[in-house]
Amino acid sequence: MFTSEAGTPLDPRNVSHWFERVVRDAQVTGSLHTLRHTALTAMAVAGVPLSVVSRVAGHESITTTIDLYGHVSESAARDAVAAAAAQLGLPG
């Protein structure tokens, strides 16, 4: 999820060290793992297809992504069905 200005992946150790300094200097708590989970959840909530979220996450299988973030897409699916029903003049 972290790339250089040229778009190449950054060394994970360097990212971890940088993040630890940022968190310490900001006097907040959190971890890089929490930030990753938050970013992936935000993508799923925003309606990004889970296949895309899976690729961004680097999961071997979309099944992993569905297991972790599928609950988020369920609410999006309900909203999509309600929107379609409204367009068709059906009760929600």
Secondary structure as a PSIPRED ss2 file (coil, helix, strand):
# PSIPRED VFORMAT (PSIPRED V4.0)

   1 M C   1.000  0.000  0.000
   2 F C   1.000  0.000  0.000
   3 T E   0.000  0.000  1.000
   4 S C   1.000  0.000  0.000
   5 E C   1.000  0.000  0.000
   6 A C   1.000  0.000  0.000
   7 G C   1.000  0.000  0.000
   8 T C   1.000  0.000  0.000
   9 P E   0.000  0.000  1.000
  10 L C   1.000  0.000  0.000
  11 D C   1.000  0.000  0.000
  12 P H   0.000  1.000  0.000
  13 R H   0.000  1.000  0.000
  14 N H   0.000  1.000  0.000
  15 V H   0.000  1.000  0.000
  16 S H   0.000  1.000  0.000
  17 H H   0.000  1.000  0.000
  18 W H   0.000  1.000  0.000
  19 F H   0.000  1.000  0.000
  20 E H   0.000  1.000  0.000
  21 R H   0.000  1.000  0.000
  22 V H   0.000  1.000  0.000
  23 V H   0.000  1.000  0.000
  24 R H   0.000  1.000  0.000
  25 D H   0.000  1.000  0.000
  26 A H   0.000  1.000  0.000
  27 Q C   1.000  0.000  0.000
  28 V C   1.000  0.000  0.000
  29 T C   1.000  0.000  0.000
  30 G C   1.000  0.000  0.000
  31 S C   1.000  0.000  0.000
  32 L H   0.000  1.000  0.000
  33 H H   0.000  1.000  0.000
  34 T H   0.000  1.000  0.000
  35 L H   0.000  1.000  0.000
  36 R H   0.000  1.000  0.000
  37 H H   0.000  1.000  0.000
  38 T H   0.000  1.000  0.000
  39 A H   0.000  1.000  0.000
  40 L H   0.000  1.000  0.000
  41 T H   0.000  1.000  0.000
  42 A H   0.000  1.000  0.000
  43 M H   0.000  1.000  0.000
  44 A H   0.000  1.000  0.000
  45 V H   0.000  1.000  0.000
  46 A C   1.000  0.000  0.000
  47 G C   1.000  0.000  0.000
  48 V C   1.000  0.000  0.000
  49 P C   1.000  0.000  0.000
  50 L H   0.000  1.000  0.000
  51 S H   0.000  1.000  0.000
  52 V H   0.000  1.000  0.000
  53 V H   0.000  1.000  0.000
  54 S H   0.000  1.000  0.000
  55 R H   0.000  1.000  0.000
  56 V H   0.000  1.000  0.000
  57 A H   0.000  1.000  0.000
  58 G C   1.000  0.000  0.000
  59 H C   1.000  0.000  0.000
  60 E C   1.000  0.000  0.000
  61 S C   1.000  0.000  0.000
  62 I H   0.000  1.000  0.000
  63 T H   0.000  1.000  0.000
  64 T H   0.000  1.000  0.000
  65 T H   0.000  1.000  0.000
  66 I H   0.000  1.000  0.000
  67 D H   0.000  1.000  0.000
  68 L H   0.000  1.000  0.000
  69 Y H   0.000  1.000  0.000
  70 G H   0.000  1.000  0.000
  71 H H   0.000  1.000  0.000
  72 V H   0.000  1.000  0.000
  73 S H   0.000  1.000  0.000
  74 E H   0.000  1.000  0.000
  75 S H   0.000  1.000  0.000
  76 A H   0.000  1.000  0.000
  77 A H   0.000  1.000  0.000
  78 R H   0.000  1.000  0.000
  79 D H   0.000  1.000  0.000
  80 A H   0.000  1.000  0.000
  81 V H   0.000  1.000  0.000
  82 A H   0.000  1.000  0.000
  83 A H   0.000  1.000  0.000
  84 A H   0.000  1.000  0.000
  85 A H   0.000  1.000  0.000
  86 A H   0.000  1.000  0.000
  87 Q H   0.000  1.000  0.000
  88 L C   1.000  0.000  0.000
  89 G C   1.000  0.000  0.000
  90 L C   1.000  0.000  0.000
  91 P C   1.000  0.000  0.000
  92 G C   1.000  0.000  0.000
